[in-house]
Amino acid sequence: MPSIREKYFELKKIKSPYLNENVIRALLMHTNDIRSPLDLTLNMEKECKNCAKLAEMIENIVSGVPYQYVINESIFNKVYFYVDNRVLIPRNETEELFQRTVKLINELHLENKIYLDFCTGSGVLGISLKLNYPQSEVYVSDISKDALDVVKINMNRLNTNVEIVESDMLNNVLSLNKKFDVLISNPPYIPSKDTVDKQVLEYEPHIALFANPDTRFYEEVFKHYKELMNEKYLLAFEIGEDMEESLILLIKKYFINVKYTFEKDIYNKTRFLFIINE
Ligand SMILES: C[S@@+](CC[C@H](N)C(=O)[O-])C[C@H]1O[C@@H](n2cnc3c(N)ncnc32)[C@H](O)[C@@H]1O
């Protein structure tokens, strides 16, 4: 049996745009049941467990399948979520949305209240809120039954519980007659296929990516915020980098005197919108 280090150098020799340092480390951690990069470094001399499984995984990855779908895992806010091709692979920006939202929830004293994750996909945002605020009541909604099945897998895996609502836009959420304190959402917002990476187009669910017009899901929330939200509320969105102007027009159309801020991600692109009523 080779050591993890030997396997690492063997994998480094494979020339593929999909097999970079990050992916190799993720694969070795997954197959050896190691949960942190530091533990991987500390255990490099150990025998590589489940190494035989790696050959098939590498074949799929080299052919273009995103490695998260191959290992059925994606890390979000330090938690390993189950993913497969029924859901979008959670992105770094979305993790940033989550962390910024938590900061605002704490500042606004909205901890452990009633939260909605609209367009939940694998459930990363809603489930992470529940893990962070165990006394909260969390609802997650999506049109895709397949995605909601993945949410159930994640609930079981992480031993937590959120309320699942199958809903086209907000239709069935509104029928609950619930008032939320925080709505978080990373909805579809890509207007056309032209700008999308080939690997994303080929493997990730199109229903999770595209919206026409790109503001469609934000407008759905703006239109219904009075029925949906409590008096004091926070709306937290991930947005596309060119959407600020069109979203300002919509905010002015639907809200009176509300506080809103657009924030930039670590690459200095405007990627988040927060609307706050204190
Ligand atoms: C960009 S993905 C976000 C997934 C997850 N929140 C994340 O950040 O990883 C958008 C989600 O919106 C859902 N969706 C698409 N059209 C919808 C609709 N008409 N009503 C409700 N959800 C919809 C998709 O099924 C998909 O899971």
Ligand as a Chemical Component Dictionary entry (heavy atoms), coordinates in Angstrom:
data_LIG
# 
_chem_comp.id                   LIG 
_chem_comp.type                 NON-POLYMER 
_chem_comp.pdbx_formal_charge   0 
_chem_comp.three_letter_code    LIG 
# 
loop_
_chem_comp_atom.comp_id 
_chem_comp_atom.atom_id 
_chem_comp_atom.alt_atom_id 
_chem_comp_atom.type_symbol 
_chem_comp_atom.charge 
_chem_comp_atom.model_Cartn_x 
_chem_comp_atom.model_Cartn_y 
_chem_comp_atom.model_Cartn_z 
_chem_comp_atom.pdbx_ordinal 
LIG C1  C1  C 0  -28.235 29.544 -7.319 1  
LIG S1  S1  S 1  -29.096 28.105 -6.709 2  
LIG C2  C2  C 0  -28.772 28.373 -5.013 3  
LIG C3  C3  C 0  -28.610 27.171 -4.201 4  
LIG C4  C4  C 0  -28.083 27.430 -2.784 5  
LIG N1  N1  N 0  -28.863 28.454 -2.102 6  
LIG C5  C5  C 0  -26.630 27.843 -2.813 7  
LIG O1  O1  O 0  -26.366 29.039 -2.606 8  
LIG O2  O2  O -1 -25.766 26.992 -3.042 9  
LIG C6  C6  C 0  -30.760 28.606 -6.928 10 
LIG C7  C7  C 0  -31.869 27.642 -6.530 11 
LIG O3  O3  O 0  -33.106 28.252 -6.967 12 
LIG C8  C8  C 0  -34.020 27.239 -7.308 13 
LIG N2  N2  N 0  -35.078 27.781 -8.187 14 
LIG C9  C9  C 0  -35.030 27.968 -9.530 15 
LIG N3  N3  N 0  -36.213 28.419 -9.978 16 
LIG C10 C10 C 0  -37.035 28.539 -8.904 17 
LIG C11 C11 C 0  -38.386 28.959 -8.723 18 
LIG N4  N4  N 0  -39.148 29.339 -9.765 19 
LIG N5  N5  N 0  -38.896 28.963 -7.483 20 
LIG C12 C12 C 0  -38.141 28.554 -6.420 21 
LIG N6  N6  N 0  -36.857 28.127 -6.519 22 
LIG C13 C13 C 0  -36.304 28.133 -7.743 23 
LIG C14 C14 C 0  -33.151 26.188 -7.979 24 
LIG O4  O4  O 0  -33.779 24.919 -7.950 25 
LIG C15 C15 C 0  -31.853 26.265 -7.173 26 
LIG O5  O5  O 0  -31.813 25.273 -6.187 27 
# 
loop_
_chem_comp_bond.comp_id 
_chem_comp_bond.atom_id_1 
_chem_comp_bond.atom_id_2 
_chem_comp_bond.value_order 
_chem_comp_bond.pdbx_ordinal 
LIG C1  S1  SING 1  
LIG S1  C2  SING 2  
LIG S1  C6  SING 3  
LIG C2  C3  SING 4  
LIG C3  C4  SING 5  
LIG C4  N1  SING 6  
LIG C4  C5  SING 7  
LIG C5  O1  DOUB 8  
LIG C5  O2  SING 9  
LIG C6  C7  SING 10 
LIG C7  O3  SING 11 
LIG C7  C15 SING 12 
LIG O3  C8  SING 13 
LIG C8  N2  SING 14 
LIG C8  C14 SING 15 
LIG N2  C9  SING 16 
LIG N2  C13 SING 17 
LIG C9  N3  DOUB 18 
LIG N3  C10 SING 19 
LIG C10 C11 SING 20 
LIG C10 C13 DOUB 21 
LIG C11 N4  SING 22 
LIG C11 N5  DOUB 23 
LIG N5  C12 SING 24 
LIG C12 N6  DOUB 25 
LIG N6  C13 SING 26 
LIG C14 O4  SING 27 
LIG C14 C15 SING 28 
LIG C15 O5  SING 29 
# 
